[in-house]
Amino acid sequence: MSRTYVILTADEATNINFEQVLETSSKTLRWNNDKTKTFVKHEGTAPAWLEGKTAYTQAEMLTILNNPEGEWYTDPEGI
């Protein structure tokens, strides 16, 4: 079964049902550089609260996260 990724705003993140996604708590979420967006991943059918949101494949999400000019990018040399 393939994983699907969905980007959420910080406001939407307060409503995450961690029993329906692969993250386990708010502490395991990854945030963009300005802490305004996060994402969750799930397998199979999307939970109802994610319906209507843009879904990304793993390859698409990696492209977003690894874009040096994007809001998610963290320079591995700078860590």
MODELLER restraints for C-alpha pairs under 7 A, 6 or more apart:
rsr = mdl.restraints
at = mdl.atoms
rsr.add(forms.Gaussian(group=physical.xy_distance, feature=features.Distance(at['CA:1:A'], at['CA:43:A']), mean=6.42, stdev=0.5))
rsr.add(forms.Gaussian(group=physical.xy_distance, feature=features.Distance(at['CA:1:A'], at['CA:44:A']), mean=6.62, stdev=0.5))
rsr.add(forms.Gaussian(group=physical.xy_distance, feature=features.Distance(at['CA:2:A'], at['CA:43:A']), mean=6.00, stdev=0.5))
rsr.add(forms.Gaussian(group=physical.xy_distance, feature=features.Distance(at['CA:3:A'], at['CA:41:A']), mean=6.31, stdev=0.5))
rsr.add(forms.Gaussian(group=physical.xy_distance, feature=features.Distance(at['CA:3:A'], at['CA:42:A']), mean=5.52, stdev=0.5))
rsr.add(forms.Gaussian(group=physical.xy_distance, feature=features.Distance(at['CA:3:A'], at['CA:43:A']), mean=4.68, stdev=0.5))
rsr.add(forms.Gaussian(group=physical.xy_distance, feature=features.Distance(at['CA:3:A'], at['CA:57:A']), mean=6.81, stdev=0.5))
rsr.add(forms.Gaussian(group=physical.xy_distance, feature=features.Distance(at['CA:3:A'], at['CA:58:A']), mean=6.72, stdev=0.5))
rsr.add(forms.Gaussian(group=physical.xy_distance, feature=features.Distance(at['CA:4:A'], at['CA:41:A']), mean=5.39, stdev=0.5))
rsr.add(forms.Gaussian(group=physical.xy_distance, feature=features.Distance(at['CA:4:A'], at['CA:42:A']), mean=5.45, stdev=0.5))
rsr.add(forms.Gaussian(group=physical.xy_distance, feature=features.Distance(at['CA:4:A'], at['CA:43:A']), mean=6.18, stdev=0.5))
rsr.add(forms.Gaussian(group=physical.xy_distance, feature=features.Distance(at['CA:4:A'], at['CA:55:A']), mean=6.12, stdev=0.5))
rsr.add(forms.Gaussian(group=physical.xy_distance, feature=features.Distance(at['CA:4:A'], at['CA:56:A']), mean=5.67, stdev=0.5))
rsr.add(forms.Gaussian(group=physical.xy_distance, feature=features.Distance(at['CA:4:A'], at['CA:57:A']), mean=5.29, stdev=0.5))
rsr.add(forms.Gaussian(group=physical.xy_distance, feature=features.Distance(at['CA:4:A'], at['CA:58:A']), mean=6.68, stdev=0.5))
rsr.add(forms.Gaussian(group=physical.xy_distance, feature=features.Distance(at['CA:5:A'], at['CA:39:A']), mean=6.61, stdev=0.5))
rsr.add(forms.Gaussian(group=physical.xy_distance, feature=features.Distance(at['CA:5:A'], at['CA:40:A']), mean=5.67, stdev=0.5))
rsr.add(forms.Gaussian(group=physical.xy_distance, feature=features.Distance(at['CA:5:A'], at['CA:41:A']), mean=4.34, stdev=0.5))
rsr.add(forms.Gaussian(group=physical.xy_distance, feature=features.Distance(at['CA:5:A'], at['CA:42:A']), mean=6.68, stdev=0.5))
rsr.add(forms.Gaussian(group=physical.xy_distance, feature=features.Distance(at['CA:5:A'], at['CA:55:A']), mean=5.60, stdev=0.5))
rsr.add(forms.Gaussian(group=physical.xy_distance, feature=features.Distance(at['CA:5:A'], at['CA:56:A']), mean=4.95, stdev=0.5))
rsr.add(forms.Gaussian(group=physical.xy_distance, feature=features.Distance(at['CA:5:A'], at['CA:57:A']), mean=6.27, stdev=0.5))
rsr.add(forms.Gaussian(group=physical.xy_distance, feature=features.Distance(at['CA:5:A'], at['CA:58:A']), mean=6.92, stdev=0.5))
rsr.add(forms.Gaussian(group=physical.xy_distance, feature=features.Distance(at['CA:5:A'], at['CA:61:A']), mean=6.85, stdev=0.5))
rsr.add(forms.Gaussian(group=physical.xy_distance, feature=features.Distance(at['CA:6:A'], at['CA:39:A']), mean=5.35, stdev=0.5))
rsr.add(forms.Gaussian(group=physical.xy_distance, feature=features.Distance(at['CA:6:A'], at['CA:40:A']), mean=5.50, stdev=0.5))
rsr.add(forms.Gaussian(group=physical.xy_distance, feature=features.Distance(at['CA:6:A'], at['CA:41:A']), mean=6.35, stdev=0.5))
rsr.add(forms.Gaussian(group=physical.xy_distance, feature=features.Distance(at['CA:6:A'], at['CA:53:A']), mean=6.90, stdev=0.5))
rsr.add(forms.Gaussian(group=physical.xy_distance, feature=features.Distance(at['CA:6:A'], at['CA:54:A']), mean=6.22, stdev=0.5))
rsr.add(forms.Gaussian(group=physical.xy_distance, feature=features.Distance(at['CA:6:A'], at['CA:55:A']), mean=5.05, stdev=0.5))
rsr.add(forms.Gaussian(group=physical.xy_distance, feature=features.Distance(at['CA:6:A'], at['CA:56:A']), mean=6.30, stdev=0.5))
rsr.add(forms.Gaussian(group=physical.xy_distance, feature=features.Distance(at['CA:7:A'], at['CA:37:A']), mean=6.78, stdev=0.5))
rsr.add(forms.Gaussian(group=physical.xy_distance, feature=features.Distance(at['CA:7:A'], at['CA:38:A']), mean=5.74, stdev=0.5))
rsr.add(forms.Gaussian(group=physical.xy_distance, feature=features.Distance(at['CA:7:A'], at['CA:39:A']), mean=4.14, stdev=0.5))
rsr.add(forms.Gaussian(group=physical.xy_distance, feature=features.Distance(at['CA:7:A'], at['CA:40:A']), mean=6.64, stdev=0.5))
rsr.add(forms.Gaussian(group=physical.xy_distance, feature=features.Distance(at['CA:8:A'], at['CA:37:A']), mean=5.56, stdev=0.5))
rsr.add(forms.Gaussian(group=physical.xy_distance, feature=features.Distance(at['CA:8:A'], at['CA:38:A']), mean=5.36, stdev=0.5))
rsr.add(forms.Gaussian(group=physical.xy_distance, feature=features.Distance(at['CA:8:A'], at['CA:39:A']), mean=5.49, stdev=0.5))
rsr.add(forms.Gaussian(group=physical.xy_distance, feature=features.Distance(at['CA:9:A'], at['CA:36:A']), mean=5.89, stdev=0.5))
rsr.add(forms.Gaussian(group=physical.xy_distance, feature=features.Distance(at['CA:9:A'], at['CA:37:A']), mean=4.37, stdev=0.5))
rsr.add(forms.Gaussian(group=physical.xy_distance, feature=features.Distance(at['CA:9:A'], at['CA:38:A']), mean=6.35, stdev=0.5))
rsr.add(forms.Gaussian(group=physical.xy_distance, feature=features.Distance(at['CA:10:A'], at['CA:36:A']), mean=5.09, stdev=0.5))
rsr.add(forms.Gaussian(group=physical.xy_distance, feature=features.Distance(at['CA:10:A'], at['CA:37:A']), mean=5.24, stdev=0.5))
rsr.add(forms.Gaussian(group=physical.xy_distance, feature=features.Distance(at['CA:10:A'], at['CA:38:A']), mean=6.79, stdev=0.5))
rsr.add(forms.Gaussian(group=physical.xy_distance, feature=features.Distance(at['CA:18:A'], at['CA:24:A']), mean=5.68, stdev=0.5))
rsr.add(forms.Gaussian(group=physical.xy_distance, feature=features.Distance(at['CA:18:A'], at['CA:25:A']), mean=6.18, stdev=0.5))
rsr.add(forms.Gaussian(group=physical.xy_distance, feature=features.Distance(at['CA:20:A'], at['CA:47:A']), mean=6.52, stdev=0.5))
rsr.add(forms.Gaussian(group=physical.xy_distance, feature=features.Distance(at['CA:21:A'], at['CA:40:A']), mean=6.54, stdev=0.5))
rsr.add(forms.Gaussian(group=physical.xy_distance, feature=features.Distance(at['CA:21:A'], at['CA:41:A']), mean=5.80, stdev=0.5))
rsr.add(forms.Gaussian(group=physical.xy_distance, feature=features.Distance(at['CA:21:A'], at['CA:42:A']), mean=4.77, stdev=0.5))
rsr.add(forms.Gaussian(group=physical.xy_distance, feature=features.Distance(at['CA:22:A'], at['CA:41:A']), mean=5.69, stdev=0.5))
rsr.add(forms.Gaussian(group=physical.xy_distance, feature=features.Distance(at['CA:22:A'], at['CA:42:A']), mean=5.58, stdev=0.5))
rsr.add(forms.Gaussian(group=physical.xy_distance, feature=features.Distance(at['CA:23:A'], at['CA:29:A']), mean=6.78, stdev=0.5))
rsr.add(forms.Gaussian(group=physical.xy_distance, feature=features.Distance(at['CA:23:A'], at['CA:40:A']), mean=6.62, stdev=0.5))
rsr.add(forms.Gaussian(group=physical.xy_distance, feature=features.Distance(at['CA:29:A'], at['CA:38:A']), mean=6.53, stdev=0.5))
rsr.add(forms.Gaussian(group=physical.xy_distance, feature=features.Distance(at['CA:30:A'], at['CA:38:A']), mean=5.68, stdev=0.5))
rsr.add(forms.Gaussian(group=physical.xy_distance, feature=features.Distance(at['CA:30:A'], at['CA:39:A']), mean=6.79, stdev=0.5))
rsr.add(forms.Gaussian(group=physical.xy_distance, feature=features.Distance(at['CA:31:A'], at['CA:37:A']), mean=5.67, stdev=0.5))
rsr.add(forms.Gaussian(group=physical.xy_distance, feature=features.Distance(at['CA:31:A'], at['CA:38:A']), mean=4.46, stdev=0.5))
rsr.add(forms.Gaussian(group=physical.xy_distance, feature=features.Distance(at['CA:32:A'], at['CA:38:A']), mean=6.23, stdev=0.5))
rsr.add(forms.Gaussian(group=physical.xy_distance, feature=features.Distance(at['CA:32:A'], at['CA:71:A']), mean=5.81, stdev=0.5))
rsr.add(forms.Gaussian(group=physical.xy_distance, feature=features.Distance(at['CA:32:A'], at['CA:72:A']), mean=4.50, stdev=0.5))
rsr.add(forms.Gaussian(group=physical.xy_distance, feature=features.Distance(at['CA:33:A'], at['CA:71:A']), mean=5.75, stdev=0.5))
rsr.add(forms.Gaussian(group=physical.xy_distance, feature=features.Distance(at['CA:33:A'], at['CA:72:A']), mean=5.61, stdev=0.5))
rsr.add(forms.Gaussian(group=physical.xy_distance, feature=features.Distance(at['CA:64:A'], at['CA:70:A']), mean=7.00, stdev=0.5))
rsr.add(forms.Gaussian(group=physical.xy_distance, feature=features.Distance(at['CA:65:A'], at['CA:72:A']), mean=5.11, stdev=0.5))
rsr.add(forms.Gaussian(group=physical.xy_distance, feature=features.Distance(at['CA:65:A'], at['CA:73:A']), mean=5.58, stdev=0.5))
rsr.add(forms.Gaussian(group=physical.xy_distance, feature=features.Distance(at['CA:66:A'], at['CA:73:A']), mean=5.56, stdev=0.5))
rsr.add(forms.Gaussian(group=physical.xy_distance, feature=features.Distance(at['CA:67:A'], at['CA:73:A']), mean=5.99, stdev=0.5))
